[in-house]
Amino acid sequence: MRRKISKSRRALDIIVKHWRSTIGSLVVLASVFALIFKAISTETLAAIVAAMIAAGYIPKAKEDDN
């Protein structure tokens, strides 16, 4: 038996699917500003960036040797 997914959840899934890299960029940008204004530490920024890369919100650097 399939579970019914709400319309808001489906909309959120679509937004995350198509705007994933934009969301990641905005989070990193906000984190950098928080670091500049000393709201977070350097270690916290590194953890945020690592988590966003692991979650797929920030694409990994591609090594193209061609």
C-alpha positions, 0 to 999 in steps of 0.5 A: 500500500502506497503512502499518500504524499502531500502536495507541499512535500511534492513541491519541496521535493521538486524545488530541492531537485532542481535548485539543489546547487543554488540552495548549497551556494546560498547556505555557504554564502550565508555561512561565510558572512556569519564567519566574517561577522564572527557568528561562527568559527572556521571549524564550523564553516568547514563542517558546514561545507563538508556536510553540504558536499556530502549531502550533494548540495555542492557539486564536487570538483571534477578532475578533467585531465583531457 
